[in-house]
Amino acid sequence: MEESGGFKMLIGEFHHTIDEKGRLIIPSKFRTDLGSEFIVTRGLDRCLFVYSKEEWEKIVNKLSSLPFTKKDARDFLRFFLSGATVCEFDKQGRINITSPLVGYAGLTKDCVIIGVNERLEIWDEAAFNNFLTTNEENFSELAENLFEFGDFNA
């Protein structure tokens, strides 16, 4: 993780292949930051989210404040938490992704692993390329909708 004013963030884009047993190499740049055990779960947009245990605990604490009496909260919790699995690296720096998670994200062979601040995302390469193509023209509009003038100066 890159340090930015005491705040750690995962950044970067890496391309690797997943094998027939669901094993995927995680770039060495991210292994230390994730720790010896970390969580892989269903993410939004048909990708997988990968969190260090520390970040996962923060998310679970936030989720525990959702009102279980609300159907949307129950549905989200079921979706997000039921797919979660604890992972470890093997000696080659690979993780073993469960078949339900491989199926959910549509991971075939070529994958893209991206750092998105506090988490990694694992995408099927074709799906990620489609995401980029679909959204690249809207990038300026997205920034305009998210940030007030002067709030974000890149």
C-alpha positions as CSV (number, residue, x, y, z in Angstrom):
1,M,0.0,0.0,0.0
2,E,1.2,3.5,-0.8
3,E,1.3,5.8,2.2
4,S,-0.4,9.1,1.8
5,G,-0.4,11.3,4.9
6,G,-0.8,8.3,7.2
7,F,-3.5,6.8,5.0
8,K,-2.6,3.6,3.2
9,M,-4.0,2.9,-0.3
10,L,-3.8,0.1,-2.8
11,I,-3.1,1.3,-6.3
12,G,-2.1,-0.1,-9.7
13,E,-3.3,-2.4,-12.5
14,F,-1.8,-5.9,-13.1
15,H,-2.7,-8.7,-15.5
16,H,-2.4,-12.4,-14.6
17,T,-4.1,-15.6,-15.6
18,I,-6.3,-17.8,-13.5
19,D,-5.7,-21.6,-13.8
20,E,-8.3,-24.3,-14.1
21,K,-8.1,-24.9,-10.3
22,G,-9.0,-21.3,-9.6
23,R,-5.5,-20.2,-8.6
24,L,-4.4,-16.6,-9.3
25,I,-1.1,-14.9,-8.6
26,I,-1.5,-11.7,-6.6
27,P,1.3,-9.2,-7.4
28,S,4.0,-9.1,-4.8
29,K,3.4,-5.4,-4.4
30,F,0.0,-6.2,-2.7
31,R,0.9,-9.4,-0.7
32,T,2.6,-7.7,2.2
33,D,-0.2,-5.1,2.5
34,L,-2.9,-7.8,2.5
35,G,-1.2,-9.8,5.3
36,S,-1.1,-13.6,5.7
37,E,-4.9,-13.9,5.7
38,F,-7.3,-11.7,3.9
39,I,-10.9,-11.8,2.6
40,V,-12.2,-12.3,-0.9
41,T,-15.9,-11.7,-1.6
42,R,-18.4,-10.7,-4.2
43,G,-18.0,-7.1,-5.2
44,L,-20.1,-4.7,-7.1
45,D,-20.2,-4.6,-10.9
46,R,-19.5,-8.4,-11.3
47,C,-15.9,-8.3,-9.9
48,L,-14.4,-9.6,-6.7
49,F,-13.3,-7.4,-3.7
50,V,-10.2,-8.3,-1.7
51,Y,-9.7,-6.8,1.7
52,S,-7.0,-7.1,4.4
53,K,-8.4,-8.4,7.6
54,E,-8.1,-4.9,9.1
55,E,-10.2,-3.3,6.3
56,W,-12.7,-6.2,6.4
57,E,-13.3,-5.6,10.1
58,K,-14.0,-1.9,9.4
59,I,-16.6,-2.9,6.7
60,V,-18.2,-5.5,8.9
61,N,-18.5,-3.0,11.7
62,K,-20.3,-0.5,9.4
63,L,-22.5,-3.3,8.0
64,S,-23.5,-4.3,11.5
65,S,-25.2,-1.0,11.9
66,L,-27.6,-1.6,9.0
67,P,-31.2,-2.2,10.2
68,F,-32.0,-5.9,9.8
69,T,-35.7,-4.9,9.5
70,K,-35.0,-3.4,6.1
71,K,-35.2,-5.8,3.2
72,D,-32.5,-4.0,1.2
73,A,-30.1,-4.3,4.2
74,R,-30.8,-8.1,4.6
75,D,-30.4,-8.7,0.9
76,F,-27.1,-6.8,0.7
77,L,-25.7,-8.5,3.7
78,R,-26.6,-12.0,2.3
79,F,-25.1,-11.1,-1.1
80,F,-21.9,-9.6,0.3
81,L,-21.2,-11.7,3.3
82,S,-22.2,-15.2,2.1
83,G,-19.6,-15.2,-0.7
84,A,-16.8,-14.0,1.7
85,T,-13.9,-16.4,2.2
86,V,-10.7,-16.2,4.1
87,C,-7.7,-16.7,1.8
88,E,-4.0,-17.3,2.2
89,F,-1.1,-17.1,-0.3
90,D,0.6,-20.3,-1.4
91,K,4.4,-20.5,-1.9
92,Q,4.1,-19.1,-5.4
93,G,2.0,-16.1,-4.2
94,R,-1.2,-17.5,-5.5
95,I,-4.7,-17.5,-4.0
96,N,-7.3,-20.1,-4.5
97,I,-10.6,-18.5,-5.5
98,T,-13.7,-20.6,-4.8
99,S,-15.7,-21.8,-7.8
100,P,-18.8,-19.7,-6.8
101,L,-16.7,-16.6,-6.8
102,V,-15.0,-17.5,-10.1
103,G,-18.5,-18.0,-11.6
104,Y,-19.9,-14.8,-10.1
105,A,-17.1,-12.6,-11.6
106,G,-17.0,-14.6,-14.8
107,L,-13.3,-15.3,-14.5
108,T,-12.1,-17.3,-17.4
109,K,-8.4,-17.1,-18.1
110,D,-7.1,-13.5,-18.3
111,C,-7.7,-11.4,-15.2
112,V,-7.0,-7.9,-14.2
113,I,-6.1,-7.1,-10.6
114,I,-6.5,-3.4,-9.6
115,G,-5.8,-1.5,-6.5
116,V,-8.8,0.7,-5.5
117,N,-7.8,2.5,-2.4
118,E,-8.6,0.2,0.5
119,R,-9.3,-2.9,-1.5
120,L,-8.2,-4.9,-4.6
121,E,-10.7,-5.8,-7.3
122,I,-10.3,-8.9,-9.5
123,W,-11.9,-8.7,-12.9
124,D,-12.2,-10.9,-15.9
125,E,-10.1,-9.0,-18.5
126,A,-12.8,-8.7,-21.1
127,A,-15.3,-7.4,-18.5
128,F,-12.7,-4.8,-17.2
129,N,-11.9,-3.7,-20.8
130,N,-15.7,-3.3,-21.4
131,F,-16.0,-1.2,-18.2
132,L,-13.1,1.0,-19.3
133,T,-14.5,1.5,-22.8
134,T,-18.0,2.2,-21.5
135,N,-16.9,4.7,-18.9
136,E,-13.8,6.5,-20.4
137,E,-15.9,9.1,-22.2
138,N,-17.8,9.7,-19.0
139,F,-14.8,10.1,-16.8
140,S,-14.9,14.0,-16.8
141,E,-18.7,13.9,-16.2
142,L,-18.2,11.5,-13.3
143,A,-15.7,13.8,-11.7
144,E,-18.0,16.8,-12.2
145,N,-20.9,15.0,-10.6
146,L,-18.8,13.8,-7.6
147,F,-16.8,16.9,-6.8
148,E,-17.6,20.5,-6.3
149,F,-15.5,23.1,-8.1
150,G,-12.2,23.4,-6.1
151,D,-12.7,20.2,-4.1
152,F,-10.7,18.1,-6.5
153,N,-7.6,19.5,-8.2
154,A,-5.6,16.9,-10.0
